[in-house]
Amino acid sequence: MARALPSARMQNDLHVNRGAPETQDAGQKDPYSMTQTSPRSAIELDEAYRHSTQDACRPRDLLADEVAQRRESGYDVDDVVRAANATDPDDRAALLALVDAMGDSRRLPGWAYEEPDALEDIRAAVDPAPAIAADSDGYPDKVHAGWLGRIAGCNLGKPVEQGDIWTAERIREYLVLADAYPLTDYFPVLDPMPEGFEFLENWPETTRGRVNGSARDDDIDYSLLALHLLETHGRALRPEHVGEAWTTLFPLLQTYTAERAAYINLVGGLRVPQVARFRNPYREWIGAQIRGDVFGYVNPGDPWAAAALAYQDAALSHTGNGVYGEMWAAALVAGAFTASDAAGTVEAALTVVPPRSRLHEAVSHVLRLRSEGATWEAALTEIRSAYGHYSWVHTINNAAAVTAALLWSDGDYTSAVGKVVMSGWDTDSNGATVGSVAGILTGTTALPAHLIEPLNDRTRSALFGFDNSVISDLAARTVRLAQAG
């Protein structure tokens, strides 16, 4: 999920070629939604606020992104928008005061979702799938496959990880030009690149023929950190331990969105739960969801145990659907150790998500599309129509894309990671999550050599003391940790 802003040339080239927006029409009824979709407010932020770089250090971003977060959650913030439009956008103190004022906003009538934050309230709302004992003999290989699958899937999506530019249409258009559709290998580099296309700056490390060990990425950093946290604190892990590790081992500017906001709050002296809530409009975005896999690795066959442990990590920086995203991802991984197919682990993972939440609604929607016989292409179109109004790094839309890629992969790792990267949005994060689950389901012998061998059993990391970690060693440590209880 490493955030790299597109170059000015790329933004200009694609400005008029992005196609129709991936949103519903104002007031459109989603047949799978609990409530009528609210019409978009007539009161919009002025142009000065409309180009957020999703940076918690920038008051303009905090304001614009908090307005979006509040409106997505059913709150009336029109008065704040009016005030912002009458305020100097360079007045830092005034903008921060407006961000803080949204904490007093009221929810509009008609909100039908129930999205608790406390673990005990989440547990009371769900009926988790029962734990199933995993095959102890096959467990080490599945863990190794999960690590390899996660890291390869992350690298596969890295060159196009800019979801507001590299949309599904743009990805497909490029792959067709490169005679590489559907995606089954690392992205090929066309020379010269076609007009209007430009990979992110990591492309020399992540494209076909150039992968030589895993590139650094926060989706991998957090997996390394989760393993370290569990080795240090075990099942006594708490959000405060996670915060201490972040500020000790992570450079601030190698964190993004909710994690950066939480990091700033930690340094400012705030404590849990305010760390996740104060000036953090990214609290329901995908940042926690990318951190959940290792909690699943060490709880094979037990979705709730994985989810409950992942909660301790997620609660530092996220609330609501942001927390559910990590719990769901951990449960998805845990379920893969004992499920017979992707549908089984998706269904098991859904049982840890509050049933009247937006995340539950989205994953259920995708499961329904699969049961009705939709093609993957038709399902992706429906997902983008229903959930494309969220940021390209939000939990809900990306979880839906992950679900679809797994359900329509027919048990094939390459198909699964290829489909989720071709879906757009947070391509490296989703490639990592799908790669982890698909790797566990298939085992190491079924992983594709052309994606795995270039990793050379190594991964880079920005985490202090963890650069050039050996992937097979990470897997072995994970197995030892799980077996020690």
C-alpha positions in Angstrom: 0.0 0.0 0.0 3.0 2.3 -0.4 1.6 5.6 -1.5 3.5 7.2 -4.5 1.9 10.2 -6.2 1.8 9.9 -10.0 4.0 12.2 -11.9 2.6 15.4 -13.3 2.9 14.1 -16.8 0.9 11.0 -15.9 -1.8 13.1 -14.3 -2.1 15.3 -17.3 -2.1 12.5 -19.8 -4.9 10.7 -18.0 -7.0 13.6 -17.0 -9.3 13.4 -20.0 -9.1 9.6 -20.5 -10.2 8.1 -17.2 -13.7 7.1 -18.5 -16.9 7.3 -16.5 -16.6 7.7 -12.8 -17.0 4.5 -10.8 -19.9 5.7 -8.7 -23.6 5.3 -8.5 -26.0 8.0 -9.7 -27.3 10.3 -7.0 -30.1 8.6 -5.2 -29.7 5.2 -7.0 -31.0 2.2 -5.1 -28.5 -0.6 -4.5 -30.6 -3.8 -4.4 -28.2 -5.3 -1.9 -28.1 -2.2 0.4 -30.0 -1.9 3.7 -30.8 1.7 3.0 -31.6 4.0 0.1 -28.3 5.6 -1.1 -28.4 9.2 -0.1 -28.2 11.8 -2.9 -24.9 13.6 -3.1 -25.0 16.8 -1.1 -25.4 20.0 -3.2 -22.8 21.6 -1.0 -19.4 20.7 -2.2 -15.9 21.7 -1.1 -14.2 24.4 -3.2 -11.6 23.4 -5.8 -8.8 24.2 -3.3 -9.7 21.1 -1.2 -10.5 18.6 -4.0 -7.0 17.2 -4.7 -6.2 15.4 -1.5 -2.8 13.5 -1.3 -4.2 11.5 1.6 -1.6 12.9 3.9 -2.4 13.3 7.6 0.3 16.0 7.8 -1.7 18.3 5.5 -4.7 20.1 7.0 -6.4 20.5 3.5 -6.2 16.7 3.2 -7.6 16.1 6.7 -10.5 18.4 6.0 -11.4 17.0 2.6 -11.0 13.4 3.6 -12.9 13.9 6.9 -15.8 15.4 5.0 -15.8 12.3 2.8 -15.5 9.9 5.7 -18.4 11.6 7.6 -20.7 11.6 4.6 -20.0 8.0 3.8 -20.9 7.2 7.4 -24.3 9.1 7.1 -23.4 12.4 8.9 -24.5 15.9 8.0 -21.4 18.1 7.6 -22.8 20.7 5.2 -22.3 23.5 7.8 -18.6 22.6 8.0 -18.3 22.6 4.2 -19.9 26.0 4.0 -17.4 27.3 6.7 -14.5 25.7 4.8 -15.4 27.4 1.6 -15.3 30.7 3.4 -11.9 30.0 5.0 -8.5 30.6 3.7 -7.3 27.1 2.6 -3.8 28.0 3.9 -5.0 28.8 7.4 -3.8 25.7 9.1 -5.3 26.5 12.5 -8.7 27.3 11.0 -8.8 24.1 8.9 -7.8 21.9 11.9 -10.6 23.5 13.9 -13.1 22.6 11.2 -11.8 19.0 11.2 -12.3 18.8 14.9 -15.8 20.4 14.7 -17.0 17.4 12.6 -16.7 15.3 15.8 -20.0 17.0 16.8 -21.8 16.3 13.6 -25.1 14.4 13.7 -26.1 11.4 11.7 -28.9 11.9 9.2 -32.1 10.0 9.5 -32.4 6.6 7.8 -29.0 5.1 8.8 -29.6 1.4 9.2 -26.1 0.0 9.8 -24.8 -1.2 13.1 -21.0 -1.0 13.3 -19.7 -1.4 16.8 -16.0 -0.6 17.7 -15.4 -2.5 21.0 -14.3 -6.1 20.7 -16.9 -7.3 23.2 -19.6 -5.6 21.2 -18.4 -7.1 17.9 -18.3 -10.6 19.5 -21.9 -10.1 20.7 -23.0 -9.3 17.2 -21.4 -12.2 15.3 -21.7 -16.0 15.3 -18.2 -17.1 14.3 -17.6 -20.3 12.4 -16.3 -23.1 14.7 -12.6 -23.8 14.8 -11.5 -26.8 12.8 -8.2 -28.6 13.6 -5.7 -28.0 10.8 -3.5 -30.8 9.4 -0.3 -30.5 11.5 1.8 -32.3 8.9 0.7 -30.0 6.0 0.8 -26.9 8.1 4.4 -25.8 7.6 4.1 -26.0 3.8 0.9 -24.0 3.8 2.5 -21.3 6.0 5.4 -21.1 3.6 3.1 -20.9 0.7 1.1 -18.1 2.4 4.3 -16.0 2.9 5.5 -16.6 -0.7 2.0 -16.1 -2.1 1.6 -12.8 -0.2 4.9 -11.4 -1.2 4.6 -12.3 -4.9 1.1 -11.0 -5.1 2.2 -7.7 -3.6 5.0 -7.3 -6.1 2.6 -8.2 -9.0 0.4 -5.2 -8.2 3.0 -2.6 -7.3 3.7 -1.0 -10.7 0.0 0.1 -11.1 -0.8 0.9 -7.5 -2.6 4.2 -8.1 -6.2 3.4 -8.3 -7.5 6.8 -9.4 -5.3 6.6 -12.5 -4.6 2.9 -13.1 -8.3 1.9 -13.2 -9.5 -1.5 -14.3 -10.1 -0.1 -17.7 -6.6 1.4 -17.9 -4.9 -1.8 -16.7 -6.8 -3.9 -19.2 -6.0 -1.4 -22.0 -2.3 -1.6 -21.2 -2.3 -5.4 -21.0 -4.1 -5.7 -24.3 -1.5 -3.4 -25.9 1.3 -5.5 -24.4 -0.4 -8.8 -25.5 -0.5 -9.8 -21.8 -4.2 -9.9 -21.1 -5.3 -11.6 -18.8 -2.5 -10.9 -16.4 -0.6 -14.1 -15.6 2.9 -12.8 -15.0 4.6 -9.6 -13.8 3.7 -6.6 -15.9 5.7 -6.4 -19.1 7.3 -3.0 -19.9 6.6 -1.7 -23.4 9.4 0.3 -25.0 8.5 3.0 -25.7 5.6 3.2 -23.2 2.4 4.1 -25.0 1.3 7.7 -24.7 -0.7 8.2 -21.4 0.7 5.2 -19.5 3.4 5.4 -16.8 4.2 2.9 -14.1 5.0 3.9 -10.6 8.7 4.5 -9.8 9.1 1.0 -8.4 8.8 -0.5 -11.9 12.5 -1.3 -12.3 12.2 -3.8 -9.3 8.7 -5.2 -10.0 8.1 -5.7 -13.7 8.7 -8.8 -15.9 12.4 -9.8 -16.1 13.4 -7.2 -13.4 12.3 -8.8 -10.2 15.4 -9.8 -8.1 14.1 -10.3 -4.6 11.0 -8.7 -3.3 10.8 -4.9 -3.4 10.1 -3.0 -0.2 6.4 -2.4 0.5 4.4 -1.6 3.6 2.1 -4.6 2.9 5.2 -6.7 3.7 6.6 -4.5 6.4 3.5 -5.0 8.5 3.6 -8.7 8.1 7.2 -8.7 9.4 6.2 -6.5 12.2 3.2 -8.7 13.2 5.5 -11.7 13.4 7.9 -9.7 15.6 5.0 -8.5 17.8 3.7 -12.0 18.4 7.2 -13.3 19.1 7.5 -10.5 21.7 4.1 -10.4 23.2 2.3 -13.5 22.1 -1.5 -13.6 22.7 -1.1 -10.8 25.3 -0.7 -8.4 22.4 -2.5 -5.0 22.9 -2.8 -1.9 20.8 -0.3 -0.1 23.0 2.4 -2.7 22.1 1.7 -2.1 18.4 2.1 1.7 18.9 5.4 1.3 20.7 6.7 -0.9 17.9 5.7 1.6 15.2 7.4 4.5 16.8 10.5 2.5 17.5 10.9 0.6 14.3 9.1 2.6 11.5 10.1 5.9 9.9 7.1 8.2 9.9 7.1 8.8 6.1 7.1 5.0 5.4 3.6 5.0 7.0 0.5 6.1 5.1 -3.1 7.3 5.6 -4.5 6.0 8.9 -1.2 4.7 10.1 0.5 8.1 9.6 -2.4 9.8 11.4 -2.1 7.4 14.3 1.7 7.7 14.4 1.3 11.5 14.7 -1.2 11.1 17.5 1.1 8.7 19.3 4.0 11.1 19.1 1.6 13.8 20.3 0.8 11.9 23.4 -2.6 10.6 22.7 -3.7 7.2 24.0 -5.9 4.4 22.7 -8.7 4.7 21.6 -8.2 8.4 20.7 -5.1 7.5 18.7 -7.4 6.0 16.0 -10.1 8.8 16.2 -8.3 12.1 16.4 -7.8 13.8 13.0 -7.8 10.5 11.3 -10.2 10.5 8.3 -8.6 7.3 7.1 -9.9 5.2 10.0 -12.0 3.0 7.8 -9.5 2.7 4.9 -7.5 -0.4 4.0 -4.5 0.2 6.2 -5.5 -2.3 8.9 -6.7 -4.9 6.4 -3.2 -5.3 5.0 -1.9 -6.1 8.5 -4.0 -9.2 9.3 -2.4 -12.2 7.6 0.1 -13.3 10.2 -2.7 -13.4 12.8 -4.3 -15.9 10.5 -1.1 -17.9 9.9 -0.8 -18.6 13.7 -4.5 -19.6 14.1 -5.0 -22.2 11.4 -8.6 -23.3 11.1 -9.8 -20.8 13.8 -11.3 -17.7 12.2 -12.5 -16.0 15.4 -9.2 -16.5 17.3 -7.4 -15.0 14.3 -9.9 -12.1 14.2 -9.7 -11.4 17.9 -5.9 -11.2 17.8 -6.0 -9.0 14.7 -8.4 -6.6 16.5 -5.6 -5.7 18.9 -3.5 -4.5 16.0 -6.3 -2.8 14.1 -7.7 -0.9 17.1 -4.6 1.3 17.3 -5.4 3.1 14.0 -8.9 2.2 12.8 -12.5 2.1 13.8 -15.7 0.4 12.4 -15.2 -1.2 9.0 -11.5 -0.4 9.1 -11.2 -2.7 12.1 -13.5 -5.3 10.6 -11.3 -5.4 7.5 -8.3 -6.6 9.4 -10.4 -9.1 11.4 -11.9 -10.4 8.2 -8.5 -10.7 6.5 -7.1 -12.6 9.4 -10.1 -14.9 9.5 -9.9 -15.4 5.7 -6.3 -16.6 6.1 -7.1 -18.8 9.1 -10.0 -20.4 7.3 -7.9 -21.2 4.2 -5.9 -23.8 6.3 -9.0 -26.0 6.6 -11.4 -24.9 3.8 -11.8 -27.1 0.8 -12.0 -24.1 -1.6 -12.0 -20.3 -1.7 -15.8 -20.1 -1.1 -15.4 -22.0 2.1 -12.9 -19.6 3.6 -14.7 -16.5 2.3 -17.9 -17.8 4.0 -16.0 -18.6 7.3 -14.3 -15.3 7.4 -17.6 -13.4 6.9 -18.9 -14.8 10.2 -16.5 -12.6 12.2 -17.9 -9.4 10.6 -20.9 -7.7 12.2 -23.9 -8.7 10.1 -25.4 -5.2 9.8 -22.1 -3.5 8.7 -21.2 -2.2 5.3 -18.3 -4.6 5.0 -20.6 -7.6 5.6 -23.1 -6.2 3.1 -20.4 -5.9 0.4 -18.9 -9.4 0.9 -22.4 -10.9 1.0 -23.2 -9.1 -2.3 -20.2 -10.7 -4.0 -21.1 -14.1 -2.7 -24.6 -13.7 -4.0 -23.3 -12.7 -7.4 -21.2 -15.8 -7.5 -24.2 -18.0 -6.5 -26.3 -16.4 -9.3 -23.8 -17.4 -11.9 -22.4 -14.0 -12.9 -19.1 -13.9 -14.7 -16.1 -12.4 -13.0 -16.2 -9.4 -15.4 -19.9 -8.8 -14.7 -19.3 -9.1 -10.9 -16.4 -6.6 -11.1 -18.7 -4.1 -13.0 -21.3 -4.6 -10.3 -18.8 -4.1 -7.5 -17.5 -0.9 -9.0 -21.0 0.4 -9.5 -22.0 -0.4 -5.9 -18.8 0.6 -4.1 -16.7 2.7 -6.4 -17.7 5.9 -4.6 -15.3 5.0 -1.8 -11.6 6.0 -2.0 -9.5 3.6 -4.0 -7.8 2.7 -0.6 -11.0 2.1 1.4 -11.6 -1.2 3.1 -15.0 -2.0 1.6 -14.5 -1.8 -2.1 -11.1 -3.5 -1.9 -12.5 -6.3 0.2 -15.2 -6.9 -2.4 -12.6 -7.1 -5.1 -10.5 -9.5 -3.1 -13.6 -11.7 -2.5 -14.4 -11.8 -6.2 -10.9 -12.7 -7.3 -10.9 -15.6 -4.8 -14.3 -16.9 -5.7 -13.7 -16.8 -9.5 -10.2 -18.2 -9.4 -11.2 -21.8 -9.5 -8.5 -22.7 -7.1 -5.7 -21.4 -9.3 -3.1 -19.0 -7.6 -2.2 -17.2 -10.8 -5.8 -16.6 -11.8 -6.6 -15.3 -8.3 -3.8 -12.7 -8.1 -4.1 -11.8 -11.7 -7.8 -11.0 -11.4 -7.5 -9.0 -8.2 -4.7 -6.8 -9.7 -6.7 -6.3 -12.9 -9.6 -5.1 -10.7 -7.7 -1.9 -10.0 -7.9 0.1 -6.7 -5.2 -1.0 -4.2 -3.5 -3.5 -6.4 -0.5 -4.4 -4.3 -2.4 -4.7 -1.0 -5.1 -6.8 -2.7 -2.5 -8.9 -4.5 -0.9 -9.6 -1.2 -4.1 -10.6 0.6 -5.3 -12.8 -2.3 -1.8 -14.2 -2.8 -1.7 -15.2 0.9 -5.0 -17.0 0.8 -4.5 -18.6 -2.6 -1.1 -19.8 -1.6 -2.4 -21.5 1.5 -5.2 -23.2 -0.5 -2.8 -24.5 -3.1 0.5 -25.2 -1.2 4.0 -24.5 -2.4 4.1 -27.1 -5.1 1.2 -25.4 -7.0 2.7 -21.9 -6.8 3.9 -20.7 -10.2 7.7 -20.7 -10.5 7.7 -17.6 -12.8 6.2 -15.5 -10.0 8.0 -17.2 -7.0 11.5 -17.9 -8.1 12.5 -14.3 -8.9 11.9 -13.4 -5.3 15.0 -15.4 -4.4 13.7 -16.1 -0.9 14.4 -12.4 0.1 12.3 -9.4 0.9 13.3 -5.8 1.5 11.8 -3.8 4.3 11.8 -0.3 5.8 11.3 -1.8 9.2 14.4 -1.1 11.3 16.5 -4.3 11.5 14.3 -6.3 9.2 15.7 -5.5 5.7 16.6 -8.4 3.5 14.6 -10.9 5.5 14.7 -14.5 4.3 11.2 -15.6 3.4 11.7 -19.3 4.3 13.0 -18.1 7.7 9.9 -16.0 8.2 7.8 -19.0 7.5 9.8 -21.2 9.9 9.5 -18.7 12.7 5.7 -18.5 12.1 5.4 -22.2 12.4 7.5 -22.3 15.6 5.4 -19.5 17.1 2.1 -21.3 16.3 3.3 -24.6 17.6 4.4 -23.0 20.9 0.9 -21.8 21.4 
